[in-house]
Amino acid sequence: MIDPIAQEQIEQAVRDVLEQINVRPDPIVDEVETGLQMFVAKTPGGGIAAASGDTPGSASCTLGYIDDNGDLQTTVHTETVYNMATGGSIAGSTWITAHQEAGSGKYIAVWEDC
């Protein structure tokens, strides 16, 4: 296991180099101690199924960001996102927000069926 201080120094060096060559890095998902974090995510083509009872639907979604021009962009980073709604599935290839739950670190879909 790498020393936490060395890991932070390496991560900062990578961010510095990427910034110098004008490349946006994938979002770095830090360990969450309290509160929650919100991410932009794009659902896969098949979407995310609705929850069934106490079992949420889930799918591997691609995290993204809003670029300097205000456009949504995907990264290469994927996370399993859970749909807790029993009333409907989430459409495929749809941008949603995913909140990272503090206790487990799992990603929960936040969406509105329009």
DAHUGI-V364775 format. One record per pair of residues at least 12 apart in sequence whose C-alpha atoms are under 6 Angstrom apart, sorted by the first residue. I is the first residue (numbers start at 1). J is the second residue. Records with the same first field share a line. If there is no record, write none. Layout:
I: J  J
This chain:
26: 75
32: 102
34: 102
35: 102
36: 100  101  102
37: 99  100
38: 98  99
39: 97  98
40: 63  64  65  97
41: 62  63  64  95  96  97
42: 61  62  93  94  95
43: 61  92  93  94
44: 61  92  93
45: 92  93
46: 92
47: 90  91  92
48: 89  90
49: 89
50: 85  86  88  89
51: 84  85  86
56: 82  83  84
57: 82  83
58: 81  82  83
59: 80  81
60: 79  80
61: 78  79
62: 77  78
63: 75  77  78
81: 107  108
82: 108  109
83: 109
96: 111
97: 110
98: 110
